[in-house]
Amino acid sequence: MNKLNFLILFGFLLIQLMGANAQTQIPNTNIYTNGDKTGINNPVPNANLDVKGKAKFRGLNGGKGSIDESLAAVLIGTGQTRAGVIGSYFPGIGFNHLLTYSNSTTVGWDNQMHAWIGTRLVATPASELSALVFATTTNTGSTGTQFPTEKMVIMPTGEVGINTKSPTGSLHLKMHNNSTAHAFTLESYNGSSRWNILPEASTNAGYGDRSLLFHSSIAGYVMSLNGNGNVGIGLNNPKNKLEVNGTIRSKEIKVDANGWADFVFEEDYKLRSLGELESFIGTNKHLPEIPSEKEVNKNGISVGEMNVKLLQKIEELTLYVIDLNKSVNSLKTENQRLNQEMENLKKSVN
């Protein structure tokens, strides 16, 4: 320590020990004292240490730090990497980075804040001022102004929002753009497979408005829940409440039928004659009230409706069999009568 610095320090300590209450300036410096208060560049200190301007700190290992009055902030740095900004202008912790030329020669500190963790400056209602916000920006240059924007927030009431400032559920995820990026991804430990959940907007044609798509990195889109309530398995845009592009295996399926085929047994039911039925089949190549092969290939069949129609044909077939049985019995009776007359004729001749 040189002689001048020693004298400055000695004078400063002497004034403190004497308990002087009058404002005093240490000669040849910008250090002022007023009782137990000391000011640097501030003739009227209002605190034990009152610094007007910037103050820098350096550690033994090259670490850096400073106080910036214009930002009302503490700037923290370590070597050549600035860690962040802590201040009242942005109530929280902010981060920026060191700029370099293409040849990796250091230029200086970036003037932009690139990330920030803290509370909100303005919020309505005021209770949301205590929300914890995580913000980032895509700006990588030192010119212009682009403050970080909120990417995640934890509300005072416990809701967590990602890409939304006002979460409405315990966890509220919003797509950051209208691309096909996945909102939620599950990946295996070795990265060989992934499951993705993707909510779709109406602008993505083919998937349906407000659809929720389930995607596999191996099988592609495997299931969709459409905004209209339709569910698709193996397809993205189901036209019915449940559509499956594949095989369904079940121990039992229960279908609620709309009516049944017992009307066939009503007295006023008009049953075609076998001749009329034969003529219809010859012309159309299928049974009446039953769709043709062409119609089935195009539209499929309704299981409940088809069961009713098949039962109708079975009941009609039963009526044909009953009628045929009556005819057979009548022929038997007539045959027995003729046989008896033949026997009687033979006896009379003999």
Phi, psi and omega in degrees: 000127182284172187296319182296314180297323179296316180295320178298314181294319180297317180296320179297316180292323180297318179295319180297318182292328181282348178067035182296137180257348182277151178293130183224142175247129176290127185306143176062023178221172173256030180260128182236147177232150177210094186067235180268013182252139181233134180239142174244120187062019182221102183295340182239078182291141180245009179214170179304325172222113185239108184254127176255113184116207183257143176235135181242149180231142178227133178270172181294332182265014178094002179295150185233153173198159181203162174244125182246109182295325183296330178262354188049051189217158172253123179261127184246132179219159177225110181061238181259014181237112179283129184275323183172184180230128176241119184199181181265339178294314167248101185292090181162208181241127178244159183227140169226191183215174182270131178277147177222154171284174179297337179267016175069017175280128184296133177261308184158184183285140173292137180279352184264148172270124187258341177207157186203139174233123181177202180253170184279146174283320182226137179203144174231118003287167184298336180298337181282356176298336181270007176293142178268121188245138172246120187231147176219168174220154179268000181290129180240005181260171181261357181251160180079177181231121176215096180286153178300145177249152184297130175245332178211145180218142172246113185283158178302332181272002173105347179291144178244128179240137175241121185063023173215139181274344185229076180296139181251003178220175180303323173223116184241111179254131178236138178299137182281345174203185184260026179275188179268018177298146184275140180283329184214131183228134171247126183236142178294162186298330181261005177075011184281340181211153180219147170244131183236145173243126188228112171279133184253141174269166184294342182286343177272100187295144173099338183263341180095146183296131176058042177277152172245115186255139176250122189237138175245138179293345180263312186259355183080210179286118186253337181204149178221142173244109184277157180297337179274004177097355180283145180241130178238135175242116183087005177207157189263336187230070182294141180263354181231170183303324175216121175234133181235123176263078183161196184262138175249130177239129183210152176286331182202143175231127179251126181244128175278111183272147176259086184092169181218174190264015182291352176299342179299329184271003175288150185295330183271005179289130181268106178267127179298147172287159179299330177293317177296320179296317179298319180294318179297315181297320180298326181276317189257343178065027172199165181287154175298148181065003178250130182296152179283169178300322180296317180294320181294318179297328182276314190248351187073190179229153173267120186301313181296313181295320181293323177298322178296315181294319179295320177296322177303316180292323177295317180292322175297318178298322178297318178296320177299319180293319178298315179297319178295323179295322176297318179297318180296316180295322178296318178295323178297316180298316179295321179294320177296320179296317180295320178297322180292320178295323178297318180295317180295323179295320179297319181293323180290329179288320180286000000 
